[in-house]
Amino acid sequence: MDQFTDIIINMNAFIWGNWMMFLLVALHIFYSFVTDWVQVRHFGHCISQAIFKPLKGGWRDSGDKGALSSFQTLCVSIGGCIGSGNVVGVATAIVSG
């Protein structure tokens, strides 16, 4: 059992080592150049569509019953990520003992 644990620990150290941070930053820069910095060019539009349009009642204009606005879907997706992170965090803390 100790040998299996050592293998898992070594794989974990390799996969989540310092090189992963550099890889993620490099991929971010690469995709930013490929998409021509769309996240910077359209930042104002994204904020206005996600926050200000629902506050003005803009998402109700569609007339679709049960339709979600972009702000509502943003809140649901963030809540899902944070909620699952909390569950995993508590489970990890319990297992770690």
Jmol script that loads the backbone (N, CA, C; Angstrom):
load data "model"
ATOM      1  N   MET A   1       0.821  -1.195   0.000  1.00  0.00           N
ATOM      2  CA  MET A   1       0.000   0.000   0.000  1.00  0.00           C
ATOM      3  C   MET A   1       0.862   1.254   0.000  1.00  0.00           C
ATOM      4  N   ASP A   2       2.014   1.219   0.676  1.00  0.00           N
ATOM      5  CA  ASP A   2       2.889   2.380   0.715  1.00  0.00           C
ATOM      6  C   ASP A   2       3.446   2.717  -0.662  1.00  0.00           C
ATOM      7  N   GLN A   3       3.724   1.696  -1.459  1.00  0.00           N
ATOM      8  CA  GLN A   3       4.264   1.932  -2.791  1.00  0.00           C
ATOM      9  C   GLN A   3       3.214   2.621  -3.670  1.00  0.00           C
ATOM     10  N   PHE A   4       1.978   2.192  -3.568  1.00  0.00           N
ATOM     11  CA  PHE A   4       0.897   2.828  -4.332  1.00  0.00           C
ATOM     12  C   PHE A   4       0.723   4.283  -3.899  1.00  0.00           C
ATOM     13  N   THR A   5       0.776   4.544  -2.614  1.00  0.00           N
ATOM     14  CA  THR A   5       0.658   5.905  -2.104  1.00  0.00           C
ATOM     15  C   THR A   5       1.799   6.778  -2.597  1.00  0.00           C
ATOM     16  N   ASP A   6       3.005   6.234  -2.613  1.00  0.00           N
ATOM     17  CA  ASP A   6       4.158   6.988  -3.107  1.00  0.00           C
ATOM     18  C   ASP A   6       4.008   7.315  -4.591  1.00  0.00           C
ATOM     19  N   ILE A   7       3.471   6.386  -5.365  1.00  0.00           N
ATOM     20  CA  ILE A   7       3.256   6.629  -6.800  1.00  0.00           C
ATOM     21  C   ILE A   7       2.256   7.756  -6.988  1.00  0.00           C
ATOM     22  N   ILE A   8       1.173   7.712  -6.239  1.00  0.00           N
ATOM     23  CA  ILE A   8       0.148   8.753  -6.340  1.00  0.00           C
ATOM     24  C   ILE A   8       0.715  10.111  -5.927  1.00  0.00           C
ATOM     25  N   ILE A   9       1.482  10.155  -4.863  1.00  0.00           N
ATOM     26  CA  ILE A   9       2.071  11.411  -4.400  1.00  0.00           C
ATOM     27  C   ILE A   9       3.038  11.968  -5.443  1.00  0.00           C
ATOM     28  N   ASN A  10       3.835  11.117  -6.048  1.00  0.00           N
ATOM     29  CA  ASN A  10       4.778  11.557  -7.078  1.00  0.00           C
ATOM     30  C   ASN A  10       4.048  12.044  -8.328  1.00  0.00           C
ATOM     31  N   MET A  11       2.983  11.358  -8.725  1.00  0.00           N
ATOM     32  CA  MET A  11       2.202  11.804  -9.881  1.00  0.00           C
ATOM     33  C   MET A  11       1.557  13.158  -9.592  1.00  0.00           C
ATOM     34  N   ASN A  12       1.040  13.319  -8.393  1.00  0.00           N
ATOM     35  CA  ASN A  12       0.425  14.581  -8.002  1.00  0.00           C
ATOM     36  C   ASN A  12       1.448  15.721  -8.041  1.00  0.00           C
ATOM     37  N   ALA A  13       2.635  15.477  -7.513  1.00  0.00           N
ATOM     38  CA  ALA A  13       3.683  16.498  -7.515  1.00  0.00           C
ATOM     39  C   ALA A  13       4.103  16.844  -8.937  1.00  0.00           C
ATOM     40  N   PHE A  14       4.135  15.861  -9.824  1.00  0.00           N
ATOM     41  CA  PHE A  14       4.516  16.118 -11.209  1.00  0.00           C
ATOM     42  C   PHE A  14       3.441  16.909 -11.948  1.00  0.00           C
ATOM     43  N   ILE A  15       2.201  16.481 -11.810  1.00  0.00           N
ATOM     44  CA  ILE A  15       1.120  17.126 -12.560  1.00  0.00           C
ATOM     45  C   ILE A  15       0.879  18.543 -12.068  1.00  0.00           C
ATOM     46  N   TRP A  16       0.861  18.768 -10.777  1.00  0.00           N
ATOM     47  CA  TRP A  16       0.525  20.081 -10.230  1.00  0.00           C
ATOM     48  C   TRP A  16       1.762  20.844  -9.783  1.00  0.00           C
ATOM     49  N   GLY A  17       2.884  20.590 -10.409  1.00  0.00           N
ATOM     50  CA  GLY A  17       4.117  21.299 -10.081  1.00  0.00           C
ATOM     51  C   GLY A  17       4.107  22.722 -10.607  1.00  0.00           C
ATOM     52  N   ASN A  18       5.253  23.395 -10.460  1.00  0.00           N
ATOM     53  CA  ASN A  18       5.373  24.789 -10.879  1.00  0.00           C
ATOM     54  C   ASN A  18       5.196  24.956 -12.383  1.00  0.00           C
ATOM     55  N   TRP A  19       5.529  23.946 -13.148  1.00  0.00           N
ATOM     56  CA  TRP A  19       5.422  24.065 -14.603  1.00  0.00           C
ATOM     57  C   TRP A  19       3.977  24.263 -15.047  1.00  0.00           C
ATOM     58  N   MET A  20       3.018  23.788 -14.257  1.00  0.00           N
ATOM     59  CA  MET A  20       1.604  23.930 -14.635  1.00  0.00           C
ATOM     60  C   MET A  20       1.186  25.398 -14.649  1.00  0.00           C
ATOM     61  N   MET A  21       1.682  26.183 -13.696  1.00  0.00           N
ATOM     62  CA  MET A  21       1.362  27.599 -13.674  1.00  0.00           C
ATOM     63  C   MET A  21       1.892  28.286 -14.930  1.00  0.00           C
ATOM     64  N   PHE A  22       3.118  27.971 -15.308  1.00  0.00           N
ATOM     65  CA  PHE A  22       3.703  28.573 -16.505  1.00  0.00           C
ATOM     66  C   PHE A  22       2.965  28.121 -17.764  1.00  0.00           C
ATOM     67  N   LEU A  23       2.533  26.885 -17.797  1.00  0.00           N
ATOM     68  CA  LEU A  23       1.772  26.380 -18.944  1.00  0.00           C
ATOM     69  C   LEU A  23       0.435  27.112 -19.064  1.00  0.00           C
ATOM     70  N   LEU A  24      -0.257  27.304 -17.957  1.00  0.00           N
ATOM     71  CA  LEU A  24      -1.544  27.993 -17.994  1.00  0.00           C
ATOM     72  C   LEU A  24      -1.388  29.456 -18.406  1.00  0.00           C
ATOM     73  N   VAL A  25      -0.366  30.124 -17.928  1.00  0.00           N
ATOM     74  CA  VAL A  25      -0.128  31.511 -18.323  1.00  0.00           C
ATOM     75  C   VAL A  25       0.217  31.588 -19.811  1.00  0.00           C
ATOM     76  N   ALA A  26       1.051  30.652 -20.287  1.00  0.00           N
ATOM     77  CA  ALA A  26       1.409  30.637 -21.704  1.00  0.00           C
ATOM     78  C   ALA A  26       0.192  30.370 -22.584  1.00  0.00           C
ATOM     79  N   LEU A  27      -0.678  29.458 -22.165  1.00  0.00           N
ATOM     80  CA  LEU A  27      -1.905  29.192 -22.925  1.00  0.00           C
ATOM     81  C   LEU A  27      -2.828  30.398 -22.927  1.00  0.00           C
ATOM     82  N   HIS A  28      -2.902  31.099 -21.813  1.00  0.00           N
ATOM     83  CA  HIS A  28      -3.718  32.318 -21.752  1.00  0.00           C
ATOM     84  C   HIS A  28      -3.211  33.352 -22.753  1.00  0.00           C
ATOM     85  N   ILE A  29      -1.915  33.559 -22.787  1.00  0.00           N
ATOM     86  CA  ILE A  29      -1.348  34.536 -23.720  1.00  0.00           C
ATOM     87  C   ILE A  29      -1.548  34.073 -25.163  1.00  0.00           C
ATOM     88  N   PHE A  30      -1.348  32.789 -25.421  1.00  0.00           N
ATOM     89  CA  PHE A  30      -1.530  32.256 -26.771  1.00  0.00           C
ATOM     90  C   PHE A  30      -2.967  32.448 -27.256  1.00  0.00           C
ATOM     91  N   TYR A  31      -3.937  32.059 -26.421  1.00  0.00           N
ATOM     92  CA  TYR A  31      -5.338  32.194 -26.824  1.00  0.00           C
ATOM     93  C   TYR A  31      -5.763  33.662 -26.912  1.00  0.00           C
ATOM     94  N   SER A  32      -5.147  34.527 -26.117  1.00  0.00           N
ATOM     95  CA  SER A  32      -5.447  35.950 -26.230  1.00  0.00           C
ATOM     96  C   SER A  32      -5.004  36.491 -27.584  1.00  0.00           C
ATOM     97  N   PHE A  33      -3.829  36.071 -28.043  1.00  0.00           N
ATOM     98  CA  PHE A  33      -3.370  36.506 -29.361  1.00  0.00           C
ATOM     99  C   PHE A  33      -4.226  35.905 -30.477  1.00  0.00           C
ATOM    100  N   VAL A  34      -4.596  34.635 -30.343  1.00  0.00           N
ATOM    101  CA  VAL A  34      -5.389  33.971 -31.374  1.00  0.00           C
ATOM    102  C   VAL A  34      -6.768  34.621 -31.506  1.00  0.00           C
ATOM    103  N   THR A  35      -7.387  34.974 -30.393  1.00  0.00           N
ATOM    104  CA  THR A  35      -8.720  35.583 -30.436  1.00  0.00           C
ATOM    105  C   THR A  35      -8.656  37.107 -30.544  1.00  0.00           C
ATOM    106  N   ASP A  36      -7.466  37.646 -30.748  1.00  0.00           N
ATOM    107  CA  ASP A  36      -7.260  39.081 -30.928  1.00  0.00           C
ATOM    108  C   ASP A  36      -7.745  39.870 -29.717  1.00  0.00           C
ATOM    109  N   TRP A  37      -7.474  39.355 -28.529  1.00  0.00           N
ATOM    110  CA  TRP A  37      -7.747  40.008 -27.254  1.00  0.00           C
ATOM    111  C   TRP A  37      -9.225  40.374 -27.111  1.00  0.00           C
ATOM    112  N   VAL A  38     -10.095  39.443 -27.439  1.00  0.00           N
ATOM    113  CA  VAL A  38     -11.534  39.699 -27.367  1.00  0.00           C
ATOM    114  C   VAL A  38     -11.987  40.006 -25.943  1.00  0.00           C
ATOM    115  N   GLN A  39     -11.325  39.441 -24.953  1.00  0.00           N
ATOM    116  CA  GLN A  39     -11.723  39.690 -23.568  1.00  0.00           C
ATOM    117  C   GLN A  39     -11.429  41.127 -23.153  1.00  0.00           C
ATOM    118  N   VAL A  40     -10.503  41.786 -23.819  1.00  0.00           N
ATOM    119  CA  VAL A  40     -10.199  43.180 -23.505  1.00  0.00           C
ATOM    120  C   VAL A  40     -11.043  44.114 -24.374  1.00  0.00           C
ATOM    121  N   ARG A  41     -11.157  43.790 -25.663  1.00  0.00           N
ATOM    122  CA  ARG A  41     -11.889  44.651 -26.599  1.00  0.00           C
ATOM    123  C   ARG A  41     -13.371  44.757 -26.262  1.00  0.00           C
ATOM    124  N   HIS A  42     -13.973  43.693 -25.801  1.00  0.00           N
ATOM    125  CA  HIS A  42     -15.414  43.679 -25.558  1.00  0.00           C
ATOM    126  C   HIS A  42     -15.768  43.617 -24.079  1.00  0.00           C
ATOM    127  N   PHE A  43     -14.860  44.066 -23.223  1.00  0.00           N
ATOM    128  CA  PHE A  43     -15.113  43.994 -21.787  1.00  0.00           C
ATOM    129  C   PHE A  43     -16.324  44.835 -21.383  1.00  0.00           C
ATOM    130  N   GLY A  44     -16.395  46.041 -21.880  1.00  0.00           N
ATOM    131  CA  GLY A  44     -17.520  46.913 -21.546  1.00  0.00           C
ATOM    132  C   GLY A  44     -18.846  46.345 -22.005  1.00  0.00           C
ATOM    133  N   HIS A  45     -18.869  45.786 -23.201  1.00  0.00           N
ATOM    134  CA  HIS A  45     -20.091  45.186 -23.723  1.00  0.00           C
ATOM    135  C   HIS A  45     -20.517  43.988 -22.873  1.00  0.00           C
ATOM    136  N   CYS A  46     -19.561  43.162 -22.478  1.00  0.00           N
ATOM    137  CA  CYS A  46     -19.879  41.992 -21.649  1.00  0.00           C
ATOM    138  C   CYS A  46     -20.463  42.407 -20.305  1.00  0.00           C
ATOM    139  N   ILE A  47     -19.866  43.422 -19.690  1.00  0.00           N
ATOM    140  CA  ILE A  47     -20.368  43.895 -18.403  1.00  0.00           C
ATOM    141  C   ILE A  47     -21.769  44.485 -18.560  1.00  0.00           C
ATOM    142  N   SER A  48     -21.965  45.275 -19.611  1.00  0.00           N
ATOM    143  CA  SER A  48     -23.288  45.888 -19.780  1.00  0.00           C
ATOM    144  C   SER A  48     -24.362  44.844 -20.063  1.00  0.00           C
ATOM    145  N   GLN A  49     -24.029  43.800 -20.812  1.00  0.00           N
ATOM    146  CA  GLN A  49     -25.000  42.761 -21.111  1.00  0.00           C
ATOM    147  C   GLN A  49     -25.262  41.859 -19.905  1.00  0.00           C
ATOM    148  N   ALA A  50     -24.244  41.636 -19.091  1.00  0.00           N
ATOM    149  CA  ALA A  50     -24.391  40.715 -17.968  1.00  0.00           C
ATOM    150  C   ALA A  50     -25.021  41.363 -16.740  1.00  0.00           C
ATOM    151  N   ILE A  51     -24.792  42.650 -16.547  1.00  0.00           N
ATOM    152  CA  ILE A  51     -25.253  43.289 -15.309  1.00  0.00           C
ATOM    153  C   ILE A  51     -26.353  44.307 -15.560  1.00  0.00           C
ATOM    154  N   PHE A  52     -26.123  45.246 -16.464  1.00  0.00           N
ATOM    155  CA  PHE A  52     -27.037  46.373 -16.576  1.00  0.00           C
ATOM    156  C   PHE A  52     -28.314  46.049 -17.342  1.00  0.00           C
ATOM    157  N   LYS A  53     -28.252  45.182 -18.326  1.00  0.00           N
ATOM    158  CA  LYS A  53     -29.464  44.845 -19.072  1.00  0.00           C
ATOM    159  C   LYS A  53     -30.500  44.138 -18.197  1.00  0.00           C
ATOM    160  N   PRO A  54     -30.107  43.146 -17.377  1.00  0.00           N
ATOM    161  CA  PRO A  54     -31.120  42.523 -16.508  1.00  0.00           C
ATOM    162  C   PRO A  54     -31.684  43.484 -15.464  1.00  0.00           C
ATOM    163  N   LEU A  55     -30.869  44.434 -15.002  1.00  0.00           N
ATOM    164  CA  LEU A  55     -31.362  45.377 -14.004  1.00  0.00           C
ATOM    165  C   LEU A  55     -32.412  46.310 -14.586  1.00  0.00           C
ATOM    166  N   LYS A  56     -32.341  46.572 -15.875  1.00  0.00           N
ATOM    167  CA  LYS A  56     -33.330  47.414 -16.543  1.00  0.00           C
ATOM    168  C   LYS A  56     -34.567  46.622 -16.945  1.00  0.00           C
ATOM    169  N   GLY A  57     -34.564  45.332 -16.689  1.00  0.00           N
ATOM    170  CA  GLY A  57     -35.690  44.498 -17.077  1.00  0.00           C
ATOM    171  C   GLY A  57     -35.596  44.018 -18.516  1.00  0.00           C
ATOM    172  N   GLY A  58     -34.395  44.117 -19.091  1.00  0.00           N
ATOM    173  CA  GLY A  58     -34.221  43.762 -20.493  1.00  0.00           C
ATOM    174  C   GLY A  58     -34.436  42.293 -20.797  1.00  0.00           C
ATOM    175  N   TRP A  59     -34.168  41.430 -19.847  1.00  0.00           N
ATOM    176  CA  TRP A  59     -34.327  40.002 -20.121  1.00  0.00           C
ATOM    177  C   TRP A  59     -35.788  39.589 -20.134  1.00  0.00           C
ATOM    178  N   ARG A  60     -36.670  40.413 -19.591  1.00  0.00           N
ATOM    179  CA  ARG A  60     -38.093  40.079 -19.609  1.00  0.00           C
ATOM    180  C   ARG A  60     -38.752  40.404 -20.939  1.00  0.00           C
ATOM    181  N   ASP A  61     -38.076  41.157 -21.796  1.00  0.00           N
ATOM    182  CA  ASP A  61     -38.656  41.557 -23.068  1.00  0.00           C
ATOM    183  C   ASP A  61     -38.837  40.398 -24.037  1.00  0.00           C
ATOM    184  N   SER A  62     -38.141  39.287 -23.815  1.00  0.00           N
ATOM    185  CA  SER A  62     -38.218  38.178 -24.763  1.00  0.00           C
ATOM    186  C   SER A  62     -39.575  37.488 -24.727  1.00  0.00           C
ATOM    187  N   GLY A  63     -40.262  37.522 -23.608  1.00  0.00           N
ATOM    188  CA  GLY A  63     -41.572  36.910 -23.511  1.00  0.00           C
ATOM    189  C   GLY A  63     -41.527  35.398 -23.311  1.00  0.00           C
ATOM    190  N   ASP A  64     -40.346  34.826 -23.256  1.00  0.00           N
ATOM    191  CA  ASP A  64     -40.231  33.386 -23.040  1.00  0.00           C
ATOM    192  C   ASP A  64     -40.390  33.086 -21.561  1.00  0.00           C
ATOM    193  N   LYS A  65     -41.349  32.248 -21.245  1.00  0.00           N
ATOM    194  CA  LYS A  65     -41.555  31.882 -19.854  1.00  0.00           C
ATOM    195  C   LYS A  65     -40.447  30.917 -19.438  1.00  0.00           C
ATOM    196  N   GLY A  66     -39.813  31.221 -18.345  1.00  0.00           N
ATOM    197  CA  GLY A  66     -38.740  30.376 -17.841  1.00  0.00           C
ATOM    198  C   GLY A  66     -37.386  30.674 -18.456  1.00  0.00           C
ATOM    199  N   ALA A  67     -37.277  31.706 -19.276  1.00  0.00           N
ATOM    200  CA  ALA A  67     -35.992  32.050 -19.876  1.00  0.00           C
ATOM    201  C   ALA A  67     -35.101  32.710 -18.835  1.00  0.00           C
ATOM    202  N   LEU A  68     -33.812  32.387 -18.870  1.00  0.00           N
ATOM    203  CA  LEU A  68     -32.855  32.970 -17.952  1.00  0.00           C
ATOM    204  C   LEU A  68     -32.070  34.078 -18.641  1.00  0.00           C
ATOM    205  N   SER A  69     -31.755  35.106 -17.890  1.00  0.00           N
ATOM    206  CA  SER A  69     -30.924  36.174 -18.433  1.00  0.00           C
ATOM    207  C   SER A  69     -29.462  35.754 -18.345  1.00  0.00           C
ATOM    208  N   SER A  70     -28.611  36.527 -18.988  1.00  0.00           N
ATOM    209  CA  SER A  70     -27.180  36.227 -18.922  1.00  0.00           C
ATOM    210  C   SER A  70     -26.660  36.431 -17.501  1.00  0.00           C
ATOM    211  N   PHE A  71     -27.201  37.411 -16.781  1.00  0.00           N
ATOM    212  CA  PHE A  71     -26.785  37.628 -15.399  1.00  0.00           C
ATOM    213  C   PHE A  71     -27.196  36.453 -14.508  1.00  0.00           C
ATOM    214  N   GLN A  72     -28.390  35.924 -14.732  1.00  0.00           N
ATOM    215  CA  GLN A  72     -28.841  34.773 -13.946  1.00  0.00           C
ATOM    216  C   GLN A  72     -27.987  33.546 -14.226  1.00  0.00           C
ATOM    217  N   THR A  73     -27.656  33.320 -15.486  1.00  0.00           N
ATOM    218  CA  THR A  73     -26.807  32.167 -15.792  1.00  0.00           C
ATOM    219  C   THR A  73     -25.410  32.359 -15.235  1.00  0.00           C
ATOM    220  N   LEU A  74     -24.905  33.603 -15.228  1.00  0.00           N
ATOM    221  CA  LEU A  74     -23.606  33.877 -14.617  1.00  0.00           C
ATOM    222  C   LEU A  74     -23.637  33.549 -13.131  1.00  0.00           C
ATOM    223  N   CYS A  75     -24.682  33.977 -12.445  1.00  0.00           N
ATOM    224  CA  CYS A  75     -24.804  33.698 -11.010  1.00  0.00           C
ATOM    225  C   CYS A  75     -24.918  32.205 -10.725  1.00  0.00           C
ATOM    226  N   VAL A  76     -25.655  31.499 -11.562  1.00  0.00           N
ATOM    227  CA  VAL A  76     -25.802  30.054 -11.374  1.00  0.00           C
ATOM    228  C   VAL A  76     -24.477  29.338 -11.593  1.00  0.00           C
ATOM    229  N   SER A  77     -23.751  29.735 -12.634  1.00  0.00           N
ATOM    230  CA  SER A  77     -22.478  29.059 -12.904  1.00  0.00           C
ATOM    231  C   SER A  77     -21.454  29.356 -11.816  1.00  0.00           C
ATOM    232  N   ILE A  78     -21.394  30.595 -11.344  1.00  0.00           N
ATOM    233  CA  ILE A  78     -20.461  30.912 -10.259  1.00  0.00           C
ATOM    234  C   ILE A  78     -20.871  30.185  -8.982  1.00  0.00           C
ATOM    235  N   GLY A  79     -22.166  30.162  -8.701  1.00  0.00           N
ATOM    236  CA  GLY A  79     -22.645  29.447  -7.520  1.00  0.00           C
ATOM    237  C   GLY A  79     -22.345  27.958  -7.582  1.00  0.00           C
ATOM    238  N   GLY A  80     -22.472  27.381  -8.781  1.00  0.00           N
ATOM    239  CA  GLY A  80     -22.152  25.960  -8.934  1.00  0.00           C
ATOM    240  C   GLY A  80     -20.683  25.670  -8.683  1.00  0.00           C
ATOM    241  N   CYS A  81     -19.830  26.544  -9.192  1.00  0.00           N
ATOM    242  CA  CYS A  81     -18.385  26.353  -8.975  1.00  0.00           C
ATOM    243  C   CYS A  81     -18.021  26.522  -7.508  1.00  0.00           C
ATOM    244  N   ILE A  82     -18.550  27.559  -6.896  1.00  0.00           N
ATOM    245  CA  ILE A  82     -18.223  27.820  -5.494  1.00  0.00           C
ATOM    246  C   ILE A  82     -18.830  26.739  -4.609  1.00  0.00           C
ATOM    247  N   GLY A  83     -20.056  26.340  -4.911  1.00  0.00           N
ATOM    248  CA  GLY A  83     -20.714  25.314  -4.099  1.00  0.00           C
ATOM    249  C   GLY A  83     -20.005  23.979  -4.168  1.00  0.00           C
ATOM    250  N   SER A  84     -19.628  23.558  -5.375  1.00  0.00           N
ATOM    251  CA  SER A  84     -18.918  22.277  -5.487  1.00  0.00           C
ATOM    252  C   SER A  84     -17.539  22.374  -4.870  1.00  0.00           C
ATOM    253  N   GLY A  85     -16.917  23.557  -4.945  1.00  0.00           N
ATOM    254  CA  GLY A  85     -15.620  23.743  -4.287  1.00  0.00           C
ATOM    255  C   GLY A  85     -15.722  23.617  -2.783  1.00  0.00           C
ATOM    256  N   ASN A  86     -16.815  24.123  -2.220  1.00  0.00           N
ATOM    257  CA  ASN A  86     -17.008  24.002  -0.778  1.00  0.00           C
ATOM    258  C   ASN A  86     -17.215  22.545  -0.381  1.00  0.00           C
ATOM    259  N   VAL A  87     -17.973  21.808  -1.159  1.00  0.00           N
ATOM    260  CA  VAL A  87     -18.217  20.402  -0.853  1.00  0.00           C
ATOM    261  C   VAL A  87     -16.925  19.609  -0.922  1.00  0.00           C
ATOM    262  N   VAL A  88     -16.163  19.844  -1.985  1.00  0.00           N
ATOM    263  CA  VAL A  88     -14.886  19.136  -2.143  1.00  0.00           C
ATOM    264  C   VAL A  88     -13.912  19.537  -1.041  1.00  0.00           C
ATOM    265  N   GLY A  89     -13.915  20.809  -0.674  1.00  0.00           N
ATOM    266  CA  GLY A  89     -13.025  21.273   0.396  1.00  0.00           C
ATOM    267  C   GLY A  89     -13.328  20.612   1.728  1.00  0.00           C
ATOM    268  N   VAL A  90     -14.601  20.518   2.057  1.00  0.00           N
ATOM    269  CA  VAL A  90     -14.989  19.869   3.319  1.00  0.00           C
ATOM    270  C   VAL A  90     -14.656  18.383   3.277  1.00  0.00           C
ATOM    271  N   ALA A  91     -14.938  17.733   2.152  1.00  0.00           N
ATOM    272  CA  ALA A  91     -14.628  16.301   2.038  1.00  0.00           C
ATOM    273  C   ALA A  91     -13.129  16.067   2.151  1.00  0.00           C
ATOM    274  N   THR A  92     -12.335  16.926   1.536  1.00  0.00           N
ATOM    275  CA  THR A  92     -10.872  16.778   1.628  1.00  0.00           C
ATOM    276  C   THR A  92     -10.387  16.991   3.048  1.00  0.00           C
ATOM    277  N   ALA A  93     -10.963  17.961   3.735  1.00  0.00           N
ATOM    278  CA  ALA A  93     -10.569  18.217   5.118  1.00  0.00           C
ATOM    279  C   ALA A  93     -10.929  17.033   6.011  1.00  0.00           C
ATOM    280  N   ILE A  94     -12.081  16.435   5.774  1.00  0.00           N
ATOM    281  CA  ILE A  94     -12.497  15.274   6.581  1.00  0.00           C
ATOM    282  C   ILE A  94     -11.565  14.091   6.329  1.00  0.00           C
ATOM    283  N   VAL A  95     -11.243  13.843   5.066  1.00  0.00           N
ATOM    284  CA  VAL A  95     -10.369  12.723   4.718  1.00  0.00           C
ATOM    285  C   VAL A  95      -8.962  12.953   5.273  1.00  0.00           C
ATOM    286  N   SER A  96      -8.497  14.209   5.180  1.00  0.00           N
ATOM    287  CA  SER A  96      -7.146  14.520   5.677  1.00  0.00           C
ATOM    288  C   SER A  96      -7.042  14.354   7.186  1.00  0.00           C
ATOM    289  N   GLY A  97      -8.162  14.528   7.832  1.00  0.00           N
ATOM    290  CA  GLY A  97      -8.253  14.239   9.247  1.00  0.00           C
ATOM    291  C   GLY A  97      -7.681  15.246  10.157  1.00  0.00           C
TER     292      GLY A  97
END
end "model"
wireframe off; spacefill off
backbone 0.3
color backbone group
